[in-house]
Amino acid sequence: MKAMRLAEAASSPTTLVEASIPAPQPGPGEVLVRVSAAGVIRTELNWYPTTHTKAGATRTGAVPAHEFSGTVAAVGEGVHDFTIGQPIFGMNDWFQQGALAEYCLALATSIAPAPLTLTPAEAATVPISALTAWQGLFYRGHLHPGDRVLIHGGAGGVGLFAVQIAHLHGAHVIATASPANFDFIRQLGADEVIDSRGARFEDFIHQPLDIVFDTIGGDMLLRSLPLIRPGRFAVTITSDHEASTDPRIHEAFFIVEPNQRQLMEIAALIDTHKLRTFVDAVVPFAEANLAYTGSPAKRLGHGKLVVAVAQP
Ligand SMILES: NC(=O)c1ccc[n+]([C@@H]2O[C@H](COP(=O)([O-])OP(=O)(O)OC[C@H]3O[C@@H](n4cnc5c(N)ncnc54)[C@H](OP(=O)(O)O)[C@@H]3O)[C@@H](O)[C@H]2O)c1
């Protein structure tokens, strides 16, 4: 099968090159996915699982992109809840070969039927971003209706889902973003918007917060801690604080995990038009490198970059 993988030459480790590699076979509990589209996280090329194996050895030739839409091409032993040809979306393990390839493997429990109302490119933007927002708000932030929630980076790939999900759940949503994105995030449900790059956001928060969800990094979380009501929660998804010795910062960090039931709940919200996703640009497979290292033309300005792996 054709795949885009990291160059093996040490001189260009973050360049993607097209290669022909053997198609994988599904093992027990796994599904072979014929990939339609893959969501792009630009920083992924430098992440530990991209450059290392689970055992800690150097990894070369990794195929990136761990969220995708596609159809079921084959199922492994013990998989009974998917049929061949069924449209699905989901994610796979960071250490596995990703979805910039005609086929990829995923655990059946890490995928779900694709939303009926989305194109394959739209569906590929959802799994990692929406699951991250969902898990951050409900499982790390213990979100309740009426909570005051501050979302840093509310117009970003994860942030736009966090704003919508918190709003849907009855929270009072305050989001930081660039002023050019204020109208966009207000439309998604933000009650208050604050310039993330200009004035001190702290000066605009006048009552204690229940949850701070940081998608930007830097000092945003540290500066937010004094604003949180005692006993409530700070959440961050950036690894900027990994070395922090502050237990509140350390406990705030989490990494998204695949979850079929949550994907199904998210798909239901999308199909009932309660939750929206956005495609920044669709990049052809042959130009996947551009999606990671350059700036594709015709960007819409919101949402994720997507690589079209199969011809629609
Ligand atoms: N831990 C996990 O499981 C997990 C999962 C998914 C993503 N991530 C990580 O989380 C981060 C966010 O992901 P994403 O997909 O939402 O990224 P994204 O789409 O690039 O959004 C990030 C947002 O941050 C804002 N921003 C960027 N640089 C800024 C700066 N210097 N000052 C103020 N605001 C700034 C931008 O807002 P404006 O455009 O409005 O300025 C942007 O919309 C990334 O680092 C990603 O790798 C982690």
The ligand as a MOL file (V3000), in Angstrom:
LIG
                    3D

  0  0  0     0  0            999 V3000
M  V30 BEGIN CTAB
M  V30 COUNTS 48 52 0 0 0
M  V30 BEGIN ATOM
M  V30 1 N -2.7070 16.0510 25.5990 0
M  V30 2 C -3.4910 15.6650 24.5990 0
M  V30 3 O -4.1150 14.6140 24.6460 0
M  V30 4 C -3.6040 16.5520 23.3790 0
M  V30 5 C -4.6160 16.2930 22.4320 0
M  V30 6 C -4.7450 17.1560 21.3380 0
M  V30 7 C -3.8830 18.2440 21.2040 0
M  V30 8 N -2.8960 18.4320 22.1300 0 CHG=1
M  V30 9 C -1.9960 19.6030 22.0730 0
M  V30 10 O -2.7830 20.7080 22.5170 0
M  V30 11 C -2.3870 21.8960 21.8610 0
M  V30 12 C -3.5930 22.5450 21.1830 0
M  V30 13 O -4.0360 21.7020 20.1530 0
M  V30 14 P -5.0260 22.2670 19.0360 0
M  V30 15 O -5.2270 21.1890 18.0490 0
M  V30 16 O -6.2200 22.8710 19.6740 0 CHG=-1
M  V30 17 O -4.1000 23.4200 18.4060 0
M  V30 18 P -4.4870 24.6540 17.5120 0
M  V30 19 O -5.6400 24.3430 16.6320 0
M  V30 20 O -3.2120 25.1350 16.9100 0
M  V30 21 O -5.0430 25.7280 18.5600 0
M  V30 22 C -4.2670 26.3240 19.5390 0
M  V30 23 C -4.8110 27.7310 19.7980 0
M  V30 24 O -3.9110 28.3580 20.6690 0
M  V30 25 C -3.8330 29.7340 20.3680 0
M  V30 26 N -2.4190 30.1250 20.4370 0
M  V30 27 C -1.3830 29.5710 19.8110 0
M  V30 28 N -0.2360 30.1850 20.1540 0
M  V30 29 C -0.5800 31.1750 21.0250 0
M  V30 30 C 0.1390 32.1580 21.7400 0
M  V30 31 N 1.4530 32.2900 21.6400 0
M  V30 32 N -0.5520 32.9870 22.5590 0
M  V30 33 C -1.8710 32.8960 22.6790 0
M  V30 34 N -2.6290 31.9680 22.0100 0
M  V30 35 C -1.9660 31.1420 21.2020 0
M  V30 36 C -4.4060 29.9680 19.0010 0
M  V30 37 O -5.5320 30.8190 19.1780 0
M  V30 38 P -5.8300 32.0970 18.2550 0
M  V30 39 O -5.7410 31.6180 16.8300 0
M  V30 40 O -7.2150 32.5170 18.6290 0
M  V30 41 O -4.7790 33.0960 18.5990 0
M  V30 42 C -4.8620 28.5820 18.5450 0
M  V30 43 O -6.1750 28.6150 18.0520 0
M  V30 44 C -1.2670 21.4950 20.9080 0
M  V30 45 O -0.0390 21.7050 21.5700 0
M  V30 46 C -1.4870 19.9980 20.7070 0
M  V30 47 O -0.3130 19.3240 20.3600 0
M  V30 48 C -2.7430 17.6140 23.2090 0
M  V30 END ATOM
M  V30 BEGIN BOND
M  V30 1 1 1 2
M  V30 2 2 2 3
M  V30 3 1 2 4
M  V30 4 1 4 5
M  V30 5 2 4 48
M  V30 6 2 5 6
M  V30 7 1 6 7
M  V30 8 2 7 8
M  V30 9 1 8 9
M  V30 10 1 8 48
M  V30 11 1 9 10
M  V30 12 1 9 46
M  V30 13 1 10 11
M  V30 14 1 11 12
M  V30 15 1 11 44
M  V30 16 1 12 13
M  V30 17 1 13 14
M  V30 18 2 14 15
M  V30 19 1 14 16
M  V30 20 1 14 17
M  V30 21 1 17 18
M  V30 22 2 18 19
M  V30 23 1 18 20
M  V30 24 1 18 21
M  V30 25 1 21 22
M  V30 26 1 22 23
M  V30 27 1 23 24
M  V30 28 1 23 42
M  V30 29 1 24 25
M  V30 30 1 25 26
M  V30 31 1 25 36
M  V30 32 1 26 27
M  V30 33 1 26 35
M  V30 34 2 27 28
M  V30 35 1 28 29
M  V30 36 1 29 30
M  V30 37 2 29 35
M  V30 38 1 30 31
M  V30 39 2 30 32
M  V30 40 1 32 33
M  V30 41 2 33 34
M  V30 42 1 34 35
M  V30 43 1 36 37
M  V30 44 1 36 42
M  V30 45 1 37 38
M  V30 46 2 38 39
M  V30 47 1 38 40
M  V30 48 1 38 41
M  V30 49 1 42 43
M  V30 50 1 44 45
M  V30 51 1 44 46
M  V30 52 1 46 47
M  V30 END BOND
M  V30 END CTAB
M  END
